[in-house]
Amino acid sequence: MMLKAFFTVVYFIIFGYIIDFVFGHFSCSVMTTLLVLWCWAIALIISVGLAEYTVKKIRE
């Protein structure tokens, strides 16, 4: 369980840097903010999935 949480945090931080890099140069508007929040939510879901996959492959 701790290994899965660790990988989730690591993947989420990586996705966070990517999101910040992509959206860091746009002007601050309501649409940009909503898009960033939507990307953060998707990044969290993908991070959990990748962490489960990584832990599964490590244990094999």
mmCIF file of the N, C-alpha and C atoms, coordinates in Angstrom:
data_MODEL
# 
_entry.id   MODEL 
# 
loop_
_atom_site.group_PDB 
_atom_site.id 
_atom_site.type_symbol 
_atom_site.label_atom_id 
_atom_site.label_alt_id 
_atom_site.label_comp_id 
_atom_site.label_asym_id 
_atom_site.label_entity_id 
_atom_site.label_seq_id 
_atom_site.pdbx_PDB_ins_code 
_atom_site.Cartn_x 
_atom_site.Cartn_y 
_atom_site.Cartn_z 
_atom_site.occupancy 
_atom_site.B_iso_or_equiv 
_atom_site.pdbx_formal_charge 
_atom_site.auth_seq_id 
_atom_site.auth_comp_id 
_atom_site.auth_asym_id 
_atom_site.auth_atom_id 
_atom_site.pdbx_PDB_model_num 
ATOM 1   N N  . MET A 1 1  ? 0.826   -1.195  0.000   1.00 0.00 ? 1  MET A N  1 
ATOM 2   C CA . MET A 1 1  ? 0.000   0.000   0.000   1.00 0.00 ? 1  MET A CA 1 
ATOM 3   C C  . MET A 1 1  ? 0.871   1.260   0.000   1.00 0.00 ? 1  MET A C  1 
ATOM 4   N N  . MET A 1 2  ? 1.925   1.260   0.813   1.00 0.00 ? 2  MET A N  1 
ATOM 5   C CA . MET A 1 2  ? 2.804   2.429   0.866   1.00 0.00 ? 2  MET A CA 1 
ATOM 6   C C  . MET A 1 2  ? 3.557   2.615   -0.451  1.00 0.00 ? 2  MET A C  1 
ATOM 7   N N  . LEU A 1 3  ? 3.899   1.504   -1.085  1.00 0.00 ? 3  LEU A N  1 
ATOM 8   C CA . LEU A 1 3  ? 4.600   1.594   -2.360  1.00 0.00 ? 3  LEU A CA 1 
ATOM 9   C C  . LEU A 1 3  ? 3.698   2.222   -3.421  1.00 0.00 ? 3  LEU A C  1 
ATOM 10  N N  . LYS A 1 4  ? 2.429   1.844   -3.412  1.00 0.00 ? 4  LYS A N  1 
ATOM 11  C CA . LYS A 1 4  ? 1.483   2.413   -4.364  1.00 0.00 ? 4  LYS A CA 1 
ATOM 12  C C  . LYS A 1 4  ? 1.292   3.912   -4.109  1.00 0.00 ? 4  LYS A C  1 
ATOM 13  N N  . ALA A 1 5  ? 1.214   4.294   -2.846  1.00 0.00 ? 5  ALA A N  1 
ATOM 14  C CA . ALA A 1 5  ? 1.065   5.715   -2.506  1.00 0.00 ? 5  ALA A CA 1 
ATOM 15  C C  . ALA A 1 5  ? 2.304   6.501   -2.931  1.00 0.00 ? 5  ALA A C  1 
ATOM 16  N N  . PHE A 1 6  ? 3.478   5.910   -2.723  1.00 0.00 ? 6  PHE A N  1 
ATOM 17  C CA . PHE A 1 6  ? 4.721   6.569   -3.119  1.00 0.00 ? 6  PHE A CA 1 
ATOM 18  C C  . PHE A 1 6  ? 4.751   6.823   -4.623  1.00 0.00 ? 6  PHE A C  1 
ATOM 19  N N  . PHE A 1 7  ? 4.441   5.795   -5.411  1.00 0.00 ? 7  PHE A N  1 
ATOM 20  C CA . PHE A 1 7  ? 4.462   5.963   -6.860  1.00 0.00 ? 7  PHE A CA 1 
ATOM 21  C C  . PHE A 1 7  ? 3.375   6.915   -7.339  1.00 0.00 ? 7  PHE A C  1 
ATOM 22  N N  . THR A 1 8  ? 2.230   6.932   -6.667  1.00 0.00 ? 8  THR A N  1 
ATOM 23  C CA . THR A 1 8  ? 1.180   7.885   -7.026  1.00 0.00 ? 8  THR A CA 1 
ATOM 24  C C  . THR A 1 8  ? 1.671   9.312   -6.847  1.00 0.00 ? 8  THR A C  1 
ATOM 25  N N  . VAL A 1 9  ? 2.326   9.578   -5.737  1.00 0.00 ? 9  VAL A N  1 
ATOM 26  C CA . VAL A 1 9  ? 2.848   10.925  -5.482  1.00 0.00 ? 9  VAL A CA 1 
ATOM 27  C C  . VAL A 1 9  ? 3.927   11.287  -6.497  1.00 0.00 ? 9  VAL A C  1 
ATOM 28  N N  . VAL A 1 10 ? 4.810   10.352  -6.793  1.00 0.00 ? 10 VAL A N  1 
ATOM 29  C CA . VAL A 1 10 ? 5.888   10.623  -7.754  1.00 0.00 ? 10 VAL A CA 1 
ATOM 30  C C  . VAL A 1 10 ? 5.318   10.931  -9.134  1.00 0.00 ? 10 VAL A C  1 
ATOM 31  N N  . TYR A 1 11 ? 4.391   10.102  -9.602  1.00 0.00 ? 11 TYR A N  1 
ATOM 32  C CA . TYR A 1 11 ? 3.791   10.344  -10.916 1.00 0.00 ? 11 TYR A CA 1 
ATOM 33  C C  . TYR A 1 11 ? 2.994   11.645  -10.928 1.00 0.00 ? 11 TYR A C  1 
ATOM 34  N N  . PHE A 1 12 ? 2.298   11.947  -9.838  1.00 0.00 ? 12 PHE A N  1 
ATOM 35  C CA . PHE A 1 12 ? 1.507   13.171  -9.773  1.00 0.00 ? 12 PHE A CA 1 
ATOM 36  C C  . PHE A 1 12 ? 2.404   14.409  -9.814  1.00 0.00 ? 12 PHE A C  1 
ATOM 37  N N  . ILE A 1 13 ? 3.544   14.350  -9.162  1.00 0.00 ? 13 ILE A N  1 
ATOM 38  C CA . ILE A 1 13 ? 4.492   15.474  -9.209  1.00 0.00 ? 13 ILE A CA 1 
ATOM 39  C C  . ILE A 1 13 ? 5.039   15.657  -10.622 1.00 0.00 ? 13 ILE A C  1 
ATOM 40  N N  . ILE A 1 14 ? 5.342   14.559  -11.290 1.00 0.00 ? 14 ILE A N  1 
ATOM 41  C CA . ILE A 1 14 ? 5.826   14.645  -12.676 1.00 0.00 ? 14 ILE A CA 1 
ATOM 42  C C  . ILE A 1 14 ? 4.766   15.279  -13.569 1.00 0.00 ? 14 ILE A C  1 
ATOM 43  N N  . PHE A 1 15 ? 3.515   14.804  -13.440 1.00 0.00 ? 15 PHE A N  1 
ATOM 44  C CA . PHE A 1 15 ? 2.439   15.398  -14.236 1.00 0.00 ? 15 PHE A CA 1 
ATOM 45  C C  . PHE A 1 15 ? 2.215   16.858  -13.860 1.00 0.00 ? 15 PHE A C  1 
ATOM 46  N N  . GLY A 1 16 ? 2.410   17.192  -12.594 1.00 0.00 ? 16 GLY A N  1 
ATOM 47  C CA . GLY A 1 16 ? 2.263   18.583  -12.163 1.00 0.00 ? 16 GLY A CA 1 
ATOM 48  C C  . GLY A 1 16 ? 3.261   19.498  -12.843 1.00 0.00 ? 16 GLY A C  1 
ATOM 49  N N  . TYR A 1 17 ? 4.505   19.050  -12.950 1.00 0.00 ? 17 TYR A N  1 
ATOM 50  C CA . TYR A 1 17 ? 5.510   19.850  -13.647 1.00 0.00 ? 17 TYR A CA 1 
ATOM 51  C C  . TYR A 1 17 ? 5.159   20.004  -15.126 1.00 0.00 ? 17 TYR A C  1 
ATOM 52  N N  . ILE A 1 18 ? 4.648   18.953  -15.728 1.00 0.00 ? 18 ILE A N  1 
ATOM 53  C CA . ILE A 1 18 ? 4.262   19.029  -17.139 1.00 0.00 ? 18 ILE A CA 1 
ATOM 54  C C  . ILE A 1 18 ? 3.104   20.007  -17.320 1.00 0.00 ? 18 ILE A C  1 
ATOM 55  N N  . ILE A 1 19 ? 2.097   19.925  -16.449 1.00 0.00 ? 19 ILE A N  1 
ATOM 56  C CA . ILE A 1 19 ? 0.952   20.832  -16.539 1.00 0.00 ? 19 ILE A CA 1 
ATOM 57  C C  . ILE A 1 19 ? 1.404   22.273  -16.329 1.00 0.00 ? 19 ILE A C  1 
ATOM 58  N N  . ASP A 1 20 ? 2.273   22.489  -15.359 1.00 0.00 ? 20 ASP A N  1 
ATOM 59  C CA . ASP A 1 20 ? 2.774   23.842  -15.104 1.00 0.00 ? 20 ASP A CA 1 
ATOM 60  C C  . ASP A 1 20 ? 3.572   24.367  -16.291 1.00 0.00 ? 20 ASP A C  1 
ATOM 61  N N  . PHE A 1 21 ? 4.346   23.506  -16.921 1.00 0.00 ? 21 PHE A N  1 
ATOM 62  C CA . PHE A 1 21 ? 5.130   23.916  -18.086 1.00 0.00 ? 21 PHE A CA 1 
ATOM 63  C C  . PHE A 1 21 ? 4.217   24.294  -19.249 1.00 0.00 ? 21 PHE A C  1 
ATOM 64  N N  . VAL A 1 22 ? 3.174   23.501  -19.474 1.00 0.00 ? 22 VAL A N  1 
ATOM 65  C CA . VAL A 1 22 ? 2.280   23.749  -20.604 1.00 0.00 ? 22 VAL A CA 1 
ATOM 66  C C  . VAL A 1 22 ? 1.433   24.999  -20.381 1.00 0.00 ? 22 VAL A C  1 
ATOM 67  N N  . PHE A 1 23 ? 0.852   25.127  -19.194 1.00 0.00 ? 23 PHE A N  1 
ATOM 68  C CA . PHE A 1 23 ? -0.085  26.219  -18.951 1.00 0.00 ? 23 PHE A CA 1 
ATOM 69  C C  . PHE A 1 23 ? 0.546   27.429  -18.267 1.00 0.00 ? 23 PHE A C  1 
ATOM 70  N N  . GLY A 1 24 ? 1.812   27.399  -17.982 1.00 0.00 ? 24 GLY A N  1 
ATOM 71  C CA . GLY A 1 24 ? 2.465   28.504  -17.297 1.00 0.00 ? 24 GLY A CA 1 
ATOM 72  C C  . GLY A 1 24 ? 2.602   29.759  -18.131 1.00 0.00 ? 24 GLY A C  1 
ATOM 73  N N  . HIS A 1 25 ? 2.518   29.628  -19.435 1.00 0.00 ? 25 HIS A N  1 
ATOM 74  C CA . HIS A 1 25 ? 2.732   30.768  -20.318 1.00 0.00 ? 25 HIS A CA 1 
ATOM 75  C C  . HIS A 1 25 ? 1.429   31.412  -20.783 1.00 0.00 ? 25 HIS A C  1 
ATOM 76  N N  . PHE A 1 26 ? 0.288   30.831  -20.406 1.00 0.00 ? 26 PHE A N  1 
ATOM 77  C CA . PHE A 1 26 ? -0.995  31.394  -20.808 1.00 0.00 ? 26 PHE A CA 1 
ATOM 78  C C  . PHE A 1 26 ? -1.426  32.484  -19.841 1.00 0.00 ? 26 PHE A C  1 
ATOM 79  N N  . SER A 1 27 ? -2.244  33.382  -20.340 1.00 0.00 ? 27 SER A N  1 
ATOM 80  C CA . SER A 1 27 ? -2.778  34.424  -19.465 1.00 0.00 ? 27 SER A CA 1 
ATOM 81  C C  . SER A 1 27 ? -3.789  33.803  -18.500 1.00 0.00 ? 27 SER A C  1 
ATOM 82  N N  . CYS A 1 28 ? -3.965  34.441  -17.377 1.00 0.00 ? 28 CYS A N  1 
ATOM 83  C CA . CYS A 1 28 ? -4.856  33.920  -16.345 1.00 0.00 ? 28 CYS A CA 1 
ATOM 84  C C  . CYS A 1 28 ? -6.293  34.316  -16.678 1.00 0.00 ? 28 CYS A C  1 
ATOM 85  N N  . SER A 1 29 ? -7.087  33.339  -17.054 1.00 0.00 ? 29 SER A N  1 
ATOM 86  C CA . SER A 1 29 ? -8.497  33.576  -17.330 1.00 0.00 ? 29 SER A CA 1 
ATOM 87  C C  . SER A 1 29 ? -9.305  32.446  -16.708 1.00 0.00 ? 29 SER A C  1 
ATOM 88  N N  . VAL A 1 30 ? -10.604 32.602  -16.716 1.00 0.00 ? 30 VAL A N  1 
ATOM 89  C CA . VAL A 1 30 ? -11.470 31.586  -16.122 1.00 0.00 ? 30 VAL A CA 1 
ATOM 90  C C  . VAL A 1 30 ? -11.354 30.276  -16.891 1.00 0.00 ? 30 VAL A C  1 
ATOM 91  N N  . MET A 1 31 ? -11.319 30.351  -18.204 1.00 0.00 ? 31 MET A N  1 
ATOM 92  C CA . MET A 1 31 ? -11.248 29.144  -19.021 1.00 0.00 ? 31 MET A CA 1 
ATOM 93  C C  . MET A 1 31 ? -9.926  28.411  -18.807 1.00 0.00 ? 31 MET A C  1 
ATOM 94  N N  . THR A 1 32 ? -8.841  29.141  -18.710 1.00 0.00 ? 32 THR A N  1 
ATOM 95  C CA . THR A 1 32 ? -7.543  28.519  -18.459 1.00 0.00 ? 32 THR A CA 1 
ATOM 96  C C  . THR A 1 32 ? -7.508  27.857  -17.089 1.00 0.00 ? 32 THR A C  1 
ATOM 97  N N  . THR A 1 33 ? -8.069  28.514  -16.100 1.00 0.00 ? 33 THR A N  1 
ATOM 98  C CA . THR A 1 33 ? -8.101  27.953  -14.749 1.00 0.00 ? 33 THR A CA 1 
ATOM 99  C C  . THR A 1 33 ? -8.923  26.673  -14.708 1.00 0.00 ? 33 THR A C  1 
ATOM 100 N N  . LEU A 1 34 ? -10.069 26.671  -15.377 1.00 0.00 ? 34 LEU A N  1 
ATOM 101 C CA . LEU A 1 34 ? -10.896 25.463  -15.421 1.00 0.00 ? 34 LEU A CA 1 
ATOM 102 C C  . LEU A 1 34 ? -10.183 24.328  -16.150 1.00 0.00 ? 34 LEU A C  1 
ATOM 103 N N  . LEU A 1 35 ? -9.485  24.659  -17.218 1.00 0.00 ? 35 LEU A N  1 
ATOM 104 C CA . LEU A 1 35 ? -8.744  23.645  -17.963 1.00 0.00 ? 35 LEU A CA 1 
ATOM 105 C C  . LEU A 1 35 ? -7.609  23.066  -17.127 1.00 0.00 ? 35 LEU A C  1 
ATOM 106 N N  . VAL A 1 36 ? -6.931  23.907  -16.371 1.00 0.00 ? 36 VAL A N  1 
ATOM 107 C CA . VAL A 1 36 ? -5.850  23.435  -15.493 1.00 0.00 ? 36 VAL A CA 1 
ATOM 108 C C  . VAL A 1 36 ? -6.405  22.521  -14.407 1.00 0.00 ? 36 VAL A C  1 
ATOM 109 N N  . LEU A 1 37 ? -7.522  22.902  -13.801 1.00 0.00 ? 37 LEU A N  1 
ATOM 110 C CA . LEU A 1 37 ? -8.137  22.046  -12.777 1.00 0.00 ? 37 LEU A CA 1 
ATOM 111 C C  . LEU A 1 37 ? -8.569  20.708  -13.356 1.00 0.00 ? 37 LEU A C  1 
ATOM 112 N N  . TRP A 1 38 ? -9.102  20.728  -14.565 1.00 0.00 ? 38 TRP A N  1 
ATOM 113 C CA . TRP A 1 38 ? -9.502  19.499  -15.236 1.00 0.00 ? 38 TRP A CA 1 
ATOM 114 C C  . TRP A 1 38 ? -8.273  18.615  -15.502 1.00 0.00 ? 38 TRP A C  1 
ATOM 115 N N  . CYS A 1 39 ? -7.178  19.221  -15.920 1.00 0.00 ? 39 CYS A N  1 
ATOM 116 C CA . CYS A 1 39 ? -5.939  18.471  -16.161 1.00 0.00 ? 39 CYS A CA 1 
ATOM 117 C C  . CYS A 1 39 ? -5.377  17.891  -14.867 1.00 0.00 ? 39 CYS A C  1 
ATOM 118 N N  . TRP A 1 40 ? -5.471  18.634  -13.751 1.00 0.00 ? 40 TRP A N  1 
ATOM 119 C CA . TRP A 1 40 ? -5.010  18.111  -12.460 1.00 0.00 ? 40 TRP A CA 1 
ATOM 120 C C  . TRP A 1 40 ? -5.822  16.884  -12.060 1.00 0.00 ? 40 TRP A C  1 
ATOM 121 N N  . ALA A 1 41 ? -7.133  16.928  -12.281 1.00 0.00 ? 41 ALA A N  1 
ATOM 122 C CA . ALA A 1 41 ? -7.984  15.787  -11.929 1.00 0.00 ? 41 ALA A CA 1 
ATOM 123 C C  . ALA A 1 41 ? -7.629  14.569  -12.771 1.00 0.00 ? 41 ALA A C  1 
ATOM 124 N N  . ILE A 1 42 ? -7.430  14.774  -14.054 1.00 0.00 ? 42 ILE A N  1 
ATOM 125 C CA . ILE A 1 42 ? -7.041  13.667  -14.932 1.00 0.00 ? 42 ILE A CA 1 
ATOM 126 C C  . ILE A 1 42 ? -5.655  13.152  -14.557 1.00 0.00 ? 42 ILE A C  1 
ATOM 127 N N  . ALA A 1 43 ? -4.747  14.040  -14.200 1.00 0.00 ? 43 ALA A N  1 
ATOM 128 C CA . ALA A 1 43 ? -3.399  13.630  -13.791 1.00 0.00 ? 43 ALA A CA 1 
ATOM 129 C C  . ALA A 1 43 ? -3.450  12.768  -12.538 1.00 0.00 ? 43 ALA A C  1 
ATOM 130 N N  . LEU A 1 44 ? -4.343  13.097  -11.612 1.00 0.00 ? 44 LEU A N  1 
ATOM 131 C CA . LEU A 1 44 ? -4.482  12.283  -10.407 1.00 0.00 ? 44 LEU A CA 1 
ATOM 132 C C  . LEU A 1 44 ? -4.984  10.885  -10.744 1.00 0.00 ? 44 LEU A C  1 
ATOM 133 N N  . ILE A 1 45 ? -5.975  10.791  -11.609 1.00 0.00 ? 45 ILE A N  1 
ATOM 134 C CA . ILE A 1 45 ? -6.509  9.488   -12.007 1.00 0.00 ? 45 ILE A CA 1 
ATOM 135 C C  . ILE A 1 45 ? -5.443  8.665   -12.728 1.00 0.00 ? 45 ILE A C  1 
ATOM 136 N N  . ILE A 1 46 ? -4.725  9.288   -13.642 1.00 0.00 ? 46 ILE A N  1 
ATOM 137 C CA . ILE A 1 46 ? -3.675  8.582   -14.378 1.00 0.00 ? 46 ILE A CA 1 
ATOM 138 C C  . ILE A 1 46 ? -2.540  8.174   -13.441 1.00 0.00 ? 46 ILE A C  1 
ATOM 139 N N  . SER A 1 47 ? -2.206  9.014   -12.476 1.00 0.00 ? 47 SER A N  1 
ATOM 140 C CA . SER A 1 47 ? -1.142  8.694   -11.518 1.00 0.00 ? 47 SER A CA 1 
ATOM 141 C C  . SER A 1 47 ? -1.487  7.463   -10.699 1.00 0.00 ? 47 SER A C  1 
ATOM 142 N N  . VAL A 1 48 ? -2.730  7.369   -10.264 1.00 0.00 ? 48 VAL A N  1 
ATOM 143 C CA . VAL A 1 48 ? -3.157  6.196   -9.499  1.00 0.00 ? 48 VAL A CA 1 
ATOM 144 C C  . VAL A 1 48 ? -3.077  4.945   -10.365 1.00 0.00 ? 48 VAL A C  1 
ATOM 145 N N  . GLY A 1 49 ? -3.526  5.041   -11.604 1.00 0.00 ? 49 GLY A N  1 
ATOM 146 C CA . GLY A 1 49 ? -3.460  3.897   -12.511 1.00 0.00 ? 49 GLY A CA 1 
ATOM 147 C C  . GLY A 1 49 ? -2.036  3.468   -12.802 1.00 0.00 ? 49 GLY A C  1 
ATOM 148 N N  . LEU A 1 50 ? -1.162  4.422   -13.053 1.00 0.00 ? 50 LEU A N  1 
ATOM 149 C CA . LEU A 1 50 ? 0.239   4.090   -13.310 1.00 0.00 ? 50 LEU A CA 1 
ATOM 150 C C  . LEU A 1 50 ? 0.917   3.498   -12.081 1.00 0.00 ? 50 LEU A C  1 
ATOM 151 N N  . ALA A 1 51 ? 0.560   3.988   -10.907 1.00 0.00 ? 51 ALA A N  1 
ATOM 152 C CA . ALA A 1 51 ? 1.142   3.448   -9.676  1.00 0.00 ? 51 ALA A CA 1 
ATOM 153 C C  . ALA A 1 51 ? 0.710   2.001   -9.467  1.00 0.00 ? 51 ALA A C  1 
ATOM 154 N N  . GLU A 1 52 ? -0.562  1.710   -9.701  1.00 0.00 ? 52 GLU A N  1 
ATOM 155 C CA . GLU A 1 52 ? -1.026  0.327   -9.574  1.00 0.00 ? 52 GLU A CA 1 
ATOM 156 C C  . GLU A 1 52 ? -0.313  -0.576  -10.573 1.00 0.00 ? 52 GLU A C  1 
ATOM 157 N N  . TYR A 1 53 ? -0.156  -0.108  -11.799 1.00 0.00 ? 53 TYR A N  1 
ATOM 158 C CA . TYR A 1 53 ? 0.531   -0.889  -12.820 1.00 0.00 ? 53 TYR A CA 1 
ATOM 159 C C  . TYR A 1 53 ? 1.997   -1.114  -12.443 1.00 0.00 ? 53 TYR A C  1 
ATOM 160 N N  . THR A 1 54 ? 2.662   -0.077  -11.947 1.00 0.00 ? 54 THR A N  1 
ATOM 161 C CA . THR A 1 54 ? 4.069   -0.186  -11.566 1.00 0.00 ? 54 THR A CA 1 
ATOM 162 C C  . THR A 1 54 ? 4.259   -1.173  -10.423 1.00 0.00 ? 54 THR A C  1 
ATOM 163 N N  . VAL A 1 55 ? 3.416   -1.084  -9.401  1.00 0.00 ? 55 VAL A N  1 
ATOM 164 C CA . VAL A 1 55 ? 3.527   -2.002  -8.263  1.00 0.00 ? 55 VAL A CA 1 
ATOM 165 C C  . VAL A 1 55 ? 3.249   -3.432  -8.711  1.00 0.00 ? 55 VAL A C  1 
ATOM 166 N N  . LYS A 1 56 ? 2.293   -3.598  -9.605  1.00 0.00 ? 56 LYS A N  1 
ATOM 167 C CA . LYS A 1 56 ? 1.984   -4.936  -10.129 1.00 0.00 ? 56 LYS A CA 1 
ATOM 168 C C  . LYS A 1 56 ? 3.190   -5.512  -10.871 1.00 0.00 ? 56 LYS A C  1 
ATOM 169 N N  . LYS A 1 57 ? 3.856   -4.700  -11.684 1.00 0.00 ? 57 LYS A N  1 
ATOM 170 C CA . LYS A 1 57 ? 5.022   -5.174  -12.426 1.00 0.00 ? 57 LYS A CA 1 
ATOM 171 C C  . LYS A 1 57 ? 6.211   -5.446  -11.505 1.00 0.00 ? 57 LYS A C  1 
ATOM 172 N N  . ILE A 1 58 ? 6.358   -4.669  -10.450 1.00 0.00 ? 58 ILE A N  1 
ATOM 173 C CA . ILE A 1 58 ? 7.460   -4.894  -9.509  1.00 0.00 ? 58 ILE A CA 1 
ATOM 174 C C  . ILE A 1 58 ? 7.278   -6.217  -8.782  1.00 0.00 ? 58 ILE A C  1 
ATOM 175 N N  . ARG A 1 59 ? 6.053   -6.526  -8.407  1.00 0.00 ? 59 ARG A N  1 
ATOM 176 C CA . ARG A 1 59 ? 5.783   -7.743  -7.635  1.00 0.00 ? 59 ARG A CA 1 
ATOM 177 C C  . ARG A 1 59 ? 5.805   -9.007  -8.471  1.00 0.00 ? 59 ARG A C  1 
ATOM 178 N N  . GLU A 1 60 ? 5.800   -8.879  -9.789  1.00 0.00 ? 60 GLU A N  1 
ATOM 179 C CA . GLU A 1 60 ? 5.848   -10.078 -10.646 1.00 0.00 ? 60 GLU A CA 1 
ATOM 180 C C  . GLU A 1 60 ? 7.229   -10.675 -10.696 1.00 0.00 ? 60 GLU A C  1 
# 
